[in-house]
Each structure stands twice: as structure tokens, then as C-alpha cells.
Amino acid sequence: MTESDYAGRQLRVIRSLMERATIYRSLSAPTALVGGLLSFGGFATAYYAKHNRHEPLSPNQFLIVWLVILGLTCFTNLVFLSRGAAQRGERFFSAGMKCALMSVAPAFLVAGALTFMVHRPILQALLWISFYGMGLLATQHFAPRSLIALGWAFFLTGCGLLPTWKHLFMPPGHGEPSALVVSGLMAATFGGYHLAYAAVVWALGEERVVAPATVPDDV
């Protein structure tokens, strides 16, 4: 395949996704519901550790808890997206899926790398919030408005908190924000925002089965 042929196929994929922007999504509403509930579970874990075990989560424990939540949410998303592709008569790893993955990959890979370079839970949380928003916004040329709104919510929240978190979460005389405080921030964003997203998608009727797009899958 020549470079011009490849570029032409990519343009056809993007054009098809733009035409289907009201229904194409890389994050399903059921996944958002599950991810939101799991995020509140992460906060409950931090609350239990501090008030029942009388020992707050360590930075490593905080990271493990939220990586487990990420893994469970991603697995759930794969299951729902696979079922949706089967209902539409499409291959799961279709041209649209490839395009979506290529769009979100840069932001998500950078966030993943920085996660293991920054060992402070508050900074990890702010990085996850900001780069997750950036990843969703990278799909704005073919994603529905509800997904783009979710991306802006995360991105603006991250941008707003990065320069102000010390004033909000570190009052005079207090040290580093505890794992419970940071888990509360994660629950408010990854929990609250995702639950609101799921509610909006179902209210607008965007989560529905549609005819498969006429896009070649061998891009």
C-alpha cells in the first residue's frame, strides 16, 4: 500500500466516523456506570483503611487500588464494545477502533509513563484527570458531543487544579494530602463525571444499535 493509498483510507475512516458521530463512542455508557461505581469503591477502600484499619493507604497501596480499578474498567469496556460490535455486525478491531486507539494513545501513554515517575498520589491523580481529558478530546472529530463534553470536564478540572491544589488540599499547617482526600478527588471526577456521562447518554438515547459503517477494515 502506497502512502497516498493509506492516507486516502484514513480519510475515509475519519469521514465515516464523523458521519456517525452521534453513535460512535470508545467509552460505552454501561462502562461509564461501572467505572463510576468502581471509583466510589476506591474511595470506600481509602475510607476503610483510615477509619477502620487506622492506617491510611500508602502511596504504593493507593496506586495499586486505582490500577486495579483501571484494569477492571478497561476489561468491562472491552466486553461492552465487543458486544456492540457483534450486534452491529462489525469486527471488534475495526477501522474505527484503530482510529480511536491511535487518537487516545499519545495522551494515555504519557500519563502511564508519568504515573511511575511521580510518587505522590495527588500529582498522579491530577495527571490522570488532565491526560484522560486530553485523550477524550483527541477524538472530537468523530466522537459524539457527550463524550467531548466529558473530555472538557476532565481537562478543565485538571487545568484548574494543577496550579491551585496546594491551596485547596494543603491548608496551612497540613502536610501532603492524604490518600483519602486524593481518593475523594478521584471519586468526584472519575466517579461523578462518569455517572453523569452515562445518565446523559441514556437520556439522549445515544447508546443504540446501528447499521455497520461502510468502511474497509483493512486500514
Secondary structure, DSSP 8 states (H G I E B T S, - for coil): --HHHHHHHHHHHHHHHHHTTTT--SS-HHHHHHHHHHHHHHHHHHHHHHHTSSS---HHHHHHHHHHHHHHHHHHHHHHHHHHHHHHT--TT-HHHHHHHHHHHHHHHHHHHHHTT---HHHHHHHHHHHHHHHHHTTTTTS-HHHHHHHHHHHHHHHHHTTTHHHHH--TT--S--HHHHHHHHIIIIIHHHHHHHHHHHHHT-----------S--
